[in-house]
Structure formats: structure tokens, C-alpha cells
């Protein structure tokens, strides 16, 4: 029986951490500090704060400041799909990249960039459609803490 290794994770790191955070918040049923979350999801504090900020901006998580503050889900775990999370944390392309070739060439380089972009956009659409089938609640039910 083979075990999955976290080093071989699939998907962007922000997505993986965001899903872990949402599962921990769903399981806790209450408020968790960023220090508690960081310990549970095994993430660097700065990276985690960026992910948490995105989850708050997206409306999945509520943040309370102060000594007794922390983070909690702002909606039921069953209403948050993995597609929602994926789209929320997906990195935006760098400014101007749609106009420039990565290779710095014209002609063939631009054509290759355009072809790869079409393929990656199609793959991204399929990924989102597939992830719509699963919610945070689905994963929460399958994991023993």
C-alpha cells in the first residue's frame, strides 16, 4: 500500500493550504488563531497570512481582531466547493505577460506562447469543472482529526 507524500502535492500550494485551512476551520466549529492554524497546516506564517487574507476577501472566512480574535468559516462548509477555493487563490498572471513572449522572441515564440496558453486555459476549465463536484464538507467528513 503506497502512501501519498505531501511533497508530491497536486495543485498550486495556495490551493492546498487554503483547503487545509478551511477543513480545520470547519472541524473546529469555532474561532482559531493564525498560530493554531499554522501549526495544523504546517505552513510558514507569512504564506499562511496571505492565504487567510484571500479567504477573507473571498468571503469564505471571517476574521476577528484582538486578543480573543481569530478566524472562522463565514458560511457552511457544504456551500464551499473546491472549485470556489481554486478560483479564489489562483495566482493572477504578471502584468503585461499577455502581450509578451516568455522567450523574448517574436514570431514562433509568440505562436508557441499562444498555443500553450490555450492548452493551459482548457486544462484550467476542466480542473474547475471537476472540482465543482466536491465541497469542503465532503473532505471534512472523510478525514479523522
C-alpha positions as CSV (number, residue, x, y, z in Angstrom):
1,X,0.0,0.0,0.0
2,X,1.6,3.3,-1.1
3,X,1.2,6.5,0.9
4,X,0.8,9.9,-0.6
5,X,3.6,12.3,0.3
6,X,2.9,16.0,0.8
7,X,6.0,16.8,-1.3
8,X,4.2,15.3,-4.3
9,X,1.1,17.5,-3.9
10,X,-1.1,18.3,-6.9
11,X,-2.2,21.9,-7.5
12,X,-0.9,25.3,-6.5
13,X,0.5,25.5,-2.9
14,X,-2.0,28.3,-2.1
15,X,-4.9,26.0,-3.1
16,X,-3.6,23.1,-1.0
17,X,-3.1,25.3,2.1
18,X,-6.4,27.1,1.6
19,X,-8.2,23.7,1.5
20,X,-6.4,22.6,4.7
21,X,-7.3,25.9,6.4
22,X,-11.0,25.6,5.5
23,X,-11.1,22.0,6.7
24,X,-9.6,22.9,10.0
25,X,-12.0,25.8,10.5
26,X,-14.9,23.5,9.6
27,X,-13.8,20.8,12.0
28,X,-13.2,23.3,14.8
29,X,-16.6,24.8,14.5
30,X,-15.3,28.0,16.1
31,X,-12.6,30.5,16.2
32,X,-8.9,29.5,15.6
33,X,-5.9,31.8,15.9
34,X,-3.5,32.0,13.0
35,X,-0.8,30.4,15.2
36,X,-3.1,27.4,15.8
37,X,-3.9,27.1,12.1
38,X,-0.2,27.5,11.1
39,X,0.7,24.6,13.4
40,X,-2.1,22.4,12.0
41,X,-1.4,23.0,8.2
42,X,2.4,23.1,8.5
43,X,2.8,26.4,6.7
44,X,5.1,29.4,7.1
45,X,3.2,32.1,9.0
46,X,3.7,34.8,6.2
47,X,2.4,32.5,3.5
48,X,-0.5,31.4,5.7
49,X,-1.5,35.0,6.4
50,X,-1.6,35.7,2.6
51,X,-3.8,32.7,2.1
52,X,-6.1,33.7,5.0
53,X,-6.4,37.2,3.6
54,X,-7.5,35.8,0.3
55,X,-10.0,33.5,2.0
56,X,-11.4,36.5,4.0
57,X,-11.6,38.6,0.8
58,X,-13.4,35.8,-0.9
59,X,-16.0,35.6,1.8
60,X,-15.2,32.1,3.0
61,X,-13.6,33.1,6.3
62,X,-14.4,35.8,8.8
63,X,-11.5,37.4,10.8
64,X,-11.9,38.8,14.3
65,X,-9.1,41.0,15.5
66,X,-7.9,41.5,19.0
67,X,-6.7,39.4,21.9
68,X,-9.5,36.9,21.6
69,X,-9.6,37.1,17.8
70,X,-9.1,34.5,15.2
71,X,-10.6,33.0,12.1
72,X,-13.8,31.1,11.5
73,X,-15.9,30.0,8.5
74,X,-18.3,32.6,7.4
75,X,-20.6,30.1,5.5
76,X,-21.4,26.4,5.8
77,X,-18.6,24.1,4.7
78,X,-21.0,22.4,2.3
79,X,-21.5,25.5,0.3
80,X,-17.8,26.0,-0.4
81,X,-16.7,23.9,-3.4
82,X,-13.1,23.1,-4.2
83,X,-13.7,25.0,-7.4
84,X,-14.6,28.1,-5.4
85,X,-11.4,27.8,-3.4
86,X,-9.3,27.1,-6.5
87,X,-10.6,30.2,-8.3
88,X,-10.1,32.3,-5.2
89,X,-6.5,31.5,-4.7
90,X,-5.4,31.1,-8.3
91,X,-2.5,33.4,-9.0
92,X,-3.1,36.2,-11.4
93,X,-0.7,36.5,-14.3
94,X,2.0,39.1,-14.1
95,X,1.2,42.5,-15.5
96,X,1.8,42.6,-19.2
97,X,2.5,38.9,-19.7
98,X,-0.3,38.6,-22.2
99,X,1.5,40.9,-24.6
100,X,5.0,39.5,-24.2
101,X,6.6,36.2,-25.2
102,X,8.3,34.4,-22.4
103,X,11.1,33.5,-24.7
104,X,11.6,37.2,-25.7
105,X,11.2,36.2,-29.4
106,X,8.8,37.3,-32.0
107,X,7.0,35.0,-34.5
108,X,7.5,31.4,-33.5
109,X,8.0,32.3,-29.8
110,X,4.7,34.2,-29.6
111,X,2.9,31.5,-31.5
112,X,4.2,28.9,-29.1
113,X,3.2,31.0,-26.1
114,X,-0.3,31.5,-27.5
115,X,-0.7,27.7,-28.2
116,X,0.4,26.8,-24.7
117,X,-1.9,29.5,-23.2
118,X,-4.9,27.9,-25.0
119,X,-3.9,24.4,-23.7
120,X,-3.5,25.7,-20.2
121,X,-6.8,27.6,-20.2
122,X,-8.6,24.5,-21.4
123,X,-6.9,22.4,-18.7
124,X,-7.9,25.1,-16.1
125,X,-11.5,25.0,-17.2
126,X,-11.6,21.2,-16.9
127,X,-10.0,21.4,-13.5
128,X,-12.6,23.9,-12.3
129,X,-15.5,21.8,-13.6
130,X,-14.1,18.7,-11.9
131,X,-13.5,20.5,-8.5
132,X,-17.2,21.7,-8.5
133,X,-18.2,18.2,-7.5
134,X,-16.5,18.4,-4.1
135,X,-17.1,20.7,-1.1
136,X,-15.1,21.4,2.0
137,X,-17.8,19.4,3.9
138,X,-17.2,16.4,1.7
139,X,-13.5,16.4,2.6
140,X,-14.1,17.2,6.3
141,X,-16.2,14.0,6.6
142,X,-13.5,11.8,5.1
143,X,-10.7,13.0,7.4
144,X,-10.1,11.9,11.0
145,X,-8.6,14.5,13.2
